[in-house]
């Protein structure tokens, strides 16, 4: 671990600290390091300075890295679009959290497989807060009803909160609105504690809008 890399990571921590304090002193923010383009050695380097939560967006990569690094006490998050034919492999990997549940149909299929294995999976609903065609997820308008429906029909899916990607726009106000709209939805839900918003380019804004979990890829690994 180079001195320069440690300084780089400390600067990220400082940015997060400043953003969270702008909310209030009790607002805690968790970092999930998105390791999809990085090696097991890269993950180990971050582990050695205290990082524990990592995110992958392909089930195959998740399976490989969890196996290679099984001796480390890591917390794995699956953050990608989940295809039905990959559900069994996801369950075998036993991630700490699945952050991208994006449809009732997927929830029902996931429930079926989880019940067979007598497993419960912590999950976030993915919200398409800006109604962008390129993104998966529930619309803001239907998300509350979908949340209630999944809670009722899928007892093996433990919905811990919401995940959203900020609006893809050159106008920061558009991105801010998408975060604020997701936070407003989050506040209407019962028994949730995780609001995953913000990536390398916009995590400070997301935290100021109420995010308590950020997904950082390039900022954590590239310096």
QUIZI-V875587 format. One record per helix or strand of 2 or more residues. SS is the DSSP state (@ for helix, = for strand). FROM is the first residue (numbers start at 1). LEN is the number of residues. Records with the same first field share a line. If there is no record, write none. Layout:
BEGIN
SS: FROM-LEN ; FROM-LEN
END
This chain:
BEGIN
@: 3-19 ; 40-8 ; 59-10 ; 84-10 ; 104-14 ; 140-14 ; 172-15 ; 203-6 ; 218-4
=: 30-5 ; 53-4 ; 75-4 ; 97-5 ; 121-7 ; 157-8 ; 194-4 ; 213-4
END
